[in-house]
Amino acid sequence: MTQIEPNAVYTTEEVQELLKISNSTIKRLLKRGIIKAHKLGGQYRFLGKEILRVVSPDLEQEAEQVYAKIKAKTKEKLENW
């Protein structure tokens, strides 16, 4: 298994290989702001720190908390409706 270096710079192809995702998934992640990259000469470059942030368990917990809040608000609105 390849280790992701926090200060290294990765290409789109390298990120695809590291995360085992398709090119369209990377584009979707970029569009939604889930992962950040810099565009140089028409090609994206990803910092290792950013890749590690995306696969971090903390990010998953944060997403679960946001989902729980949205679910609670939706449930409350429906009960009052």
PyMOL commands that set and color helices and strands:
alter all, ss='L'
color gray80, all
select helices_A, chain A and resi 12-19+23-31+48-54+57-80
alter helices_A, ss='H'
color red, helices_A
select strands_A, chain A and resi 9-11+38-40+43-47
alter strands_A, ss='S'
color yellow, strands_A
deselect
rebuild
show_as cartoon
